[in-house]
Amino acid sequence: MTKYIFDLDNDSDTDSWTTGRIIDELFSNLANVRCEVKILGNDGLQKSIRYKKYYRQVRKIIYRIPIWRPTPIFIIYISDLTQKVKKNLEFYLENASEQAFRYIVTEAVGRLFENVDSDYYHGSVMKNLNVRFENQ
Protein backbone atom coordinates (compact mmCIF):
# COMPACT_ATOMS: atom_id res chain seq x y z
CA MET A 1 0.00 0.00 0.00
CA THR A 2 1.33 3.45 -0.93
CA LYS A 3 1.87 5.87 1.92
CA TYR A 4 1.23 9.55 1.24
CA ILE A 5 2.72 12.05 3.67
CA PHE A 6 1.63 15.67 3.74
CA ASP A 7 3.29 17.80 6.36
CA LEU A 8 0.47 20.18 7.26
CA ASP A 9 -0.70 22.22 10.16
CA ASN A 10 -4.03 20.96 11.44
CA ASP A 11 -6.26 23.79 10.38
CA SER A 12 -9.95 23.81 11.24
CA ASP A 13 -10.93 26.16 8.41
CA THR A 14 -10.35 23.58 5.66
CA ASP A 15 -13.24 23.79 3.24
CA SER A 16 -13.78 20.40 1.64
CA TRP A 17 -13.75 20.41 -2.14
CA THR A 18 -15.67 18.15 -4.47
CA THR A 19 -13.79 15.50 -6.41
CA GLY A 20 -13.99 17.63 -9.55
CA ARG A 21 -12.61 20.69 -7.81
CA ILE A 22 -9.70 18.75 -6.33
CA ILE A 23 -8.84 17.44 -9.81
CA ASP A 24 -9.09 20.94 -11.31
CA GLU A 25 -7.03 22.58 -8.57
CA LEU A 26 -4.33 19.89 -8.57
CA PHE A 27 -4.05 20.08 -12.36
CA SER A 28 -3.86 23.88 -12.27
CA ASN A 29 -1.28 23.78 -9.50
CA LEU A 30 0.94 21.34 -11.42
CA ALA A 31 0.50 23.12 -14.75
CA ASN A 32 1.72 26.39 -13.30
CA VAL A 33 4.86 25.29 -11.46
CA ARG A 34 7.75 27.03 -13.17
CA CYS A 35 11.47 26.56 -12.77
CA GLU A 36 14.39 28.72 -13.74
CA VAL A 37 17.85 27.55 -14.73
CA LYS A 38 20.81 29.86 -15.08
CA ILE A 39 23.26 29.04 -17.86
CA LEU A 40 26.35 30.65 -19.27
CA GLY A 41 25.76 31.75 -22.86
CA ASN A 42 28.28 31.64 -25.73
CA ASP A 43 28.88 35.34 -25.18
CA GLY A 44 29.98 34.70 -21.59
CA LEU A 45 26.89 36.27 -20.08
CA GLN A 46 24.64 34.47 -17.66
CA LYS A 47 21.15 33.79 -19.03
CA SER A 48 18.00 32.37 -17.49
CA ILE A 49 15.85 29.68 -19.02
CA ARG A 50 12.34 29.27 -17.59
CA TYR A 51 10.21 26.19 -18.11
CA LYS A 52 7.11 24.53 -16.73
CA LYS A 53 8.40 21.79 -14.45
CA TYR A 54 5.67 19.18 -14.81
CA TYR A 55 5.12 19.66 -18.54
CA ARG A 56 8.85 19.06 -18.97
CA GLN A 57 8.51 15.81 -17.01
CA VAL A 58 5.56 14.79 -19.20
CA ARG A 59 7.52 15.42 -22.40
CA LYS A 60 10.41 13.39 -21.01
CA ILE A 61 8.39 10.26 -20.17
CA ILE A 62 5.23 10.25 -22.31
CA TYR A 63 6.67 8.11 -25.11
CA ARG A 64 8.65 5.93 -22.70
CA ILE A 65 5.78 4.85 -20.46
CA PRO A 66 4.30 2.18 -22.76
CA ILE A 67 7.64 0.60 -23.72
CA TRP A 68 10.15 0.98 -20.88
CA ARG A 69 10.36 -1.63 -18.12
CA PRO A 70 10.14 -0.74 -15.37
CA THR A 71 7.55 1.83 -16.36
CA PRO A 72 8.64 5.43 -15.65
CA ILE A 73 6.77 7.02 -12.75
CA PHE A 74 5.43 10.57 -12.81
CA ILE A 75 6.65 12.28 -9.64
CA ILE A 76 4.84 15.10 -7.85
CA TYR A 77 6.90 16.98 -5.29
CA ILE A 78 4.76 17.85 -2.29
CA SER A 79 6.65 21.13 -1.83
CA ASP A 80 5.28 22.30 -5.21
CA LEU A 81 1.67 22.06 -4.04
CA THR A 82 -0.21 24.97 -2.51
CA GLN A 83 -1.35 24.63 1.09
CA LYS A 84 -5.01 24.51 -0.01
CA VAL A 85 -4.35 21.68 -2.46
CA LYS A 86 -2.32 19.75 0.14
CA LYS A 87 -5.01 20.18 2.79
CA ASN A 88 -7.81 19.05 0.51
CA LEU A 89 -5.84 16.08 -0.83
CA GLU A 90 -5.08 15.03 2.72
CA PHE A 91 -8.71 15.47 3.75
CA TYR A 92 -9.85 13.38 0.78
CA LEU A 93 -7.26 10.68 1.44
CA GLU A 94 -8.37 10.37 5.05
CA ASN A 95 -12.09 10.27 4.21
CA ALA A 96 -12.21 8.22 1.01
CA SER A 97 -10.66 5.06 -0.35
CA GLU A 98 -7.12 4.90 -1.70
CA GLN A 99 -8.64 3.97 -5.07
CA ALA A 100 -10.65 7.22 -5.11
CA PHE A 101 -7.56 9.21 -4.15
CA ARG A 102 -5.56 7.53 -6.93
CA TYR A 103 -8.35 8.41 -9.39
CA ILE A 104 -8.13 12.10 -8.46
CA VAL A 105 -4.36 12.19 -8.85
CA THR A 106 -4.23 10.29 -12.14
CA GLU A 107 -7.04 12.39 -13.62
CA ALA A 108 -5.21 15.63 -12.78
CA VAL A 109 -1.87 14.36 -14.06
CA GLY A 110 -3.58 12.85 -17.11
CA ARG A 111 -4.68 16.32 -18.16
CA LEU A 112 -1.04 17.35 -18.42
CA PHE A 113 -0.37 14.38 -20.70
CA GLU A 114 -3.49 15.15 -22.75
CA ASN A 115 -2.22 18.68 -23.35
CA VAL A 116 1.04 17.32 -24.76
CA ASP A 117 -0.37 14.50 -26.96
CA SER A 118 -4.00 13.59 -26.33
CA ASP A 119 -4.30 10.72 -28.82
CA TYR A 120 -1.12 9.04 -27.66
CA TYR A 121 -2.04 9.50 -24.00
CA HIS A 122 -5.45 7.88 -24.43
CA GLY A 123 -4.17 5.14 -26.72
CA SER A 124 -0.96 4.11 -25.03
CA VAL A 125 -0.18 5.89 -21.78
CA MET A 126 -3.34 6.22 -19.69
CA LYS A 127 -3.56 2.57 -18.68
CA ASN A 128 0.10 2.52 -17.62
CA LEU A 129 0.33 5.87 -15.81
CA ASN A 130 1.79 5.66 -12.30
CA VAL A 131 2.13 8.68 -10.03
CA ARG A 132 4.12 9.04 -6.84
CA PHE A 133 4.39 11.87 -4.30
CA GLU A 134 7.84 12.70 -2.96
CA ASN A 135 9.36 15.22 -0.60
CA GLN A 136 11.96 17.37 -2.24
TAMOFEN-V767553 format. One line per field, one symbol per residue. psi: psi as a letter, one per 30 degrees, with the letter a starting at -180 (. if undefined). burial: b if it has 9 or more other ideal C-beta (glycine too) atoms within 8 Angstrom, else e. A space follows every 10 residues. Layout:
BEGIN
psi = ???
burial = ???
END
This chain:
BEGIN
psi = kkkkkjjlkj kfgjkkllee eeeeeeeeee fgkklkkklj lfgfkklkkk ljefeeeeee feffeffkkl kkkkkkkeff kleeeeeeee eeefglleee eeeeeeeeee eeeefeieee eeefeefgkk kkklk.
burial = eeebebebee eeeeeebebe bbbbbbbebb bebebeeeee eeeeeeeeee bbbbbbbbee bbebbeeeee eeebbbbbeb beeebbbbbb bbbeeeeeeb bbbbbbbbbb bbbbbbeeeb beeebbebbe bbbeee
END
